[in-house]
Amino acid sequence: MNFSEIKGHENIKRAIEIAILGKHKLALKVVNGHGATMLAEASEHIAKQSMNSAFFITEFPEGEPITKIQSSAFDIVIEMTPITPEIFLSNRKSESSENVIYRITDAQNYPIVDSLISADSVTLLKSAMKRLQLSPKQGSNIINVARTIARLDKDKEIKAHHIAEAINYQNFRND
């Protein structure tokens, strides 16, 4: 299975790419019949080809909530949305798995951004932690995912947009 054969779900494909590079644990809230199995198969292929066997997806069935306690075991939590008829019937092809494998392999050779965090990133993270009442563990998780995003972007510094994207991959449910 190739990412190019899967219609839509670009946000999930990006999250999978980040998870594979950073060896992050990913939780996927699935919608039955909308490509979860194909995404899992393509992801396994990408992980093997990019020499990262530590990657795995845990799927949560449609209608089953991901609680705050469950989500704390994952670095990235993302929810699948149903594919619209317009997306399903479009001729637009998604990026190929080969391109994703190349980008991951290339980023693996890029130095890990260790402690360079821009001032804007610190401000954004502090604000998010206060507003969302995040624990230090959740803040650390956001930084780790943002660090991986920075590697994919070949940035030597974690920037505010890396933090913002990493925040979007979190689950902040209170139950």
MOLIN-V965815 format. One line per field, one symbol per residue. phi: phi as a letter, one per 30 degrees, with the letter a starting at -180 (. if undefined). psi: psi as a letter, one per 20 degrees, with the letter a starting at -180 (. if undefined). A space follows every 10 residues. Layout:
BEGIN
phi->???
psi->???
END
This chain:
BEGIN
phi->.beddcdihd ddddddeddd ddhddccbdc ceibjddddd dddddddddc ibdddacccc deicdcdddd dddcdbbbcd cdddeddecd cdcddddddd dedddddddd dddcbdbddd dddddedddd dchddedddd dddddddddd dddhcdbdce ddddddddcc ccdcc
psi->pqhiiopbkh hggghggggg gjlqpppooq opjkjggggg ghgggggghj kniipqpppp qpioqorhgg hiiqhppqpp qqpqhgghiq ipqrqqhggg gggggghhip qpofjopqhh gggggggghg gilqrhghgh ggggghgggh ghikpiqprh hgggghhijr okqj.
END
